[in-house]
Amino acid sequence: MRDFWKVIKRYVAPYKRYLGGSLVMNVLSAVFNIFSFSLLAPILKILFDTGSKTYTLIPWHRGMSASELMNNMYYYVSSAIESSGASHVLLMLCLGICAITLIKTACYFGASAIMIPIRTGIVKDMRMEIYNKILSLPIGYFSQERKGDIIARMSGDVQEVETSITSALDMLIKNPILIIFYMGWLFYQSWQLTVFVIVFAPIMLLVMSSIGRRLRADSAEAQRYWSDTMSQVEETLGGLRIIKAFLAEKKMSRRFEQITDSMRRKNNMVGVRQSSAHPVSEFLGTVMISIVLWFGGTLILGQHAMIDAPSFISYMAILYCVIQPIKDLAKAAYGIPKGLASMHRIDEILQAENDIREAESPREIPEFKDCIRFEGVSFHYPNGREVLKDINLEIRKGKTIAIVGASGAGKSTLVDLIPRFYDPSKGRVTIDGTDIRDVRLHDLRALMGNVNQDPILFNDSVFNNISFGVENADEQSVVEAAKIANAHEFILEKEDTYQSNIGDRGVKLSGGQRQRISIARAILKNPPILILDEATAALDTESERIVQEALDRLMSTRTTIAIAHRLSTVKGADEIIVMDEGRIVERGRHDELIALDGYYKKLYDMQAL
């Protein structure tokens, strides 16, 4: 339960005023419920008493017992019967029960309705917290995690927390109040009977806790299977073209069936345990009621009865009301472990370490003036694999630097260090002499624009994709950026021009069109430093020519760092950096490197061939 209260403390604070309203409504509901059942005694007295006994009014005094209160109630009822008749009094008492019950149910409804904003608010806050954490985590985190697993935690696990924990919160507010008021009244009516009840009540809770011991572990495993299922779906949607091309539909179907069948079996175990909660608690409650009925009945049948028959019936009615809150508490205690298992999986994301930390006293870097330097930079991933080794490099303002080499040489990792997608394991990267780790991340990345091999576009309009990341962009500036990127003509051919939706990841556009939208986005941002990651590698010859024209316009007034596989595209670079196995092995202009007859020449000849 300690973990449960930690979760509640984290997320309920903004909704304290709702909790106060819920407490008031539940207290009123309990009080009026007691009043409604208390009226049963005089009704039963009217129906079954011969009227031979007379009652004398006992003056009010502090510490008045339940039997004295019932005596006075019988006195007033008897007086009313004498003056108005038994049928009239019976009707008034029945109408009184209806009125009190109406107020009680209204309070009960109010208590439940007040809890709804708390439940929905907690779920919304939790999803926002996960989403913002995802945005803040470094790119390296997602190279070790499956996207489907993260989506499963944000959907299935959060839903489980809502179903288990926030529902339990309602029960944990309402049921203790009901139990306290009901038990207080039962003690007031007959403390001997109530002590007898308390001796047997813990048996129910012990049995329920023994049933639910393994629920948390089973639920955590079931949620892991759900994550595997979501990961499989995400992989299938992303690789559907390959699956069909290689006739692998049956193989993927068998994989998916294995995962879903394992999840089904685990959910069966969890569901059976959860389903046992109600019948077990129902049976134990009936046993307890039966025992109390026997014990109380023997007391009434004895010569020195501590409670009369109508009062005992009223006592049993309120005792039965206590059973339901106790069963609900047992149900809540049974469901909470499921929610805590999901909360643990959510916390694995929320508590993930972010190695890219902001400087405590960041330095200002409003513009790029001179150069970018790599000073003795090495980098290795958490698994220990070294990617970069002792890199020393200077990139002057206004120059175009091309980085080439075989796959796995460390080109992309080297470039990713500049916007601090990663931090070097050794050495430092500086801009105008300032270590980029001492600069605010927002200011650093504001200096840079990216155009990648696989254009990252969003399921939105052309206009919003071009203006992405630029606040309050006007239509004229967006159109100008599109013209420079050679994108304006094909955009006008769309039915809704700049307001046309481009689909998921730009699926409604060709490869060259997607790349030109990506270039227009970089043009609109107008960054002094441009990073190109094989921006034309996946294009056909005609699309490459059009995109290259747009890139040339974009690069003409900026410092450009371009990763390239096609060496023909970097002939005009001011300096070409040749990498192999994490080291810079050659550097110079195209003609100089060809003359060296080294590694670059070998790569160039292979491509020419």
Stockholm file with secondary structure:
# STOCKHOLM 1.0

chainA/1-609         MRDFWKVIKRYVAPYKRYLGGSLVMNVLSAVFNIFSFSLLAPILKILFDTGSKTYTLIPWHRGMSASELMNNMYYYVSSAIESSGASHVLLMLCLGICAITLIKTACYFGASAIMIPIRTGIVKDMRMEIYNKILSLPIGYFSQERKGDIIARMSGDVQEVETSITSALDMLIKNPILIIFYMGWLFYQSWQLTVFVIVFAPIMLLVMSSIGRRLRADSAEAQRYWSDTMSQVEETLGGLRIIKAFLAEKKMSRRFEQITDSMRRKNNMVGVRQSSAHPVSEFLGTVMISIVLWFGGTLILGQHAMIDAPSFISYMAILYCVIQPIKDLAKAAYGIPKGLASMHRIDEILQAENDIREAESPREIPEFKDCIRFEGVSFHYPNGREVLKDINLEIRKGKTIAIVGASGAGKSTLVDLIPRFYDPSKGRVTIDGTDIRDVRLHDLRALMGNVNQDPILFNDSVFNNISFGVENADEQSVVEAAKIANAHEFILEKEDTYQSNIGDRGVKLSGGQRQRISIARAILKNPPILILDEATAALDTESERIVQEALDRLMSTRTTIAIAHRLSTVKGADEIIVMDEGRIVERGRHDELIALDGYYKKLYDMQAL
#=GR chainA/1-609 SS CHHHHHHHHHHHGGGHHHHHHHHHHHHHHHHHHHHHHHTHHHHHHHHHCCSCCCCCCCCCCTTCCHHHHHHHHHHHHHHHHHHHCHHHHHHHHHHHHHHHHHHHHHHHHHHHHHHHHHHHHHHHHHHHHHHHHHHHSCHHHHTTSCHHHHHHIIIIIHHHHIIIIIHHHHHHHHHHHHHHHHHHHHHHHCHHHHHHHHHHHHHHHHHHHHHTTTHHHHHHHHHHHHHHHHHHHHHHHHTHHHHHHTTCHHHHHHHHHHHHHHHHHHHHHHHHHHHTHHHHHHHHHHHHHHHHHHHHHHHHHSTTCSSCHHHHHHHHHHHHHHHHHHHHHHHHHHHHHHHHHHHHHHHHHHTCCCSSCCCSSCBCCCSCCSEEEEEEEEEECTTCCEEEEEEEEEEETTCEEEEEESTTSSHHHHHHTTTTSSCCSEEEEEETTEEGGGBCHHHHHHTEEEEESSCCCCSSBHHHHHTTTCTTCCHHHHHHHHHHTTCHHHHHTSTTGGGCBCCGGGTTSCHHHHHHHHHHHHHHHCCSEEEEESTTTTSCHHHHHHHHHHHHHHHTTSEEEEECSCGGGGTTCSEEEEEETTEEEEEECHHHHHHHTSHHHHHHHHHHC
#=GC SS_cons         CHHHHHHHHHHHGGGHHHHHHHHHHHHHHHHHHHHHHHTHHHHHHHHHCCSCCCCCCCCCCTTCCHHHHHHHHHHHHHHHHHHHCHHHHHHHHHHHHHHHHHHHHHHHHHHHHHHHHHHHHHHHHHHHHHHHHHHHSCHHHHTTSCHHHHHHIIIIIHHHHIIIIIHHHHHHHHHHHHHHHHHHHHHHHCHHHHHHHHHHHHHHHHHHHHHTTTHHHHHHHHHHHHHHHHHHHHHHHHTHHHHHHTTCHHHHHHHHHHHHHHHHHHHHHHHHHHHTHHHHHHHHHHHHHHHHHHHHHHHHHSTTCSSCHHHHHHHHHHHHHHHHHHHHHHHHHHHHHHHHHHHHHHHHHHTCCCSSCCCSSCBCCCSCCSEEEEEEEEEECTTCCEEEEEEEEEEETTCEEEEEESTTSSHHHHHHTTTTSSCCSEEEEEETTEEGGGBCHHHHHHTEEEEESSCCCCSSBHHHHHTTTCTTCCHHHHHHHHHHTTCHHHHHTSTTGGGCBCCGGGTTSCHHHHHHHHHHHHHHHCCSEEEEESTTTTSCHHHHHHHHHHHHHHHTTSEEEEECSCGGGGTTCSEEEEEETTEEEEEECHHHHHHHTSHHHHHHHHHHC
//
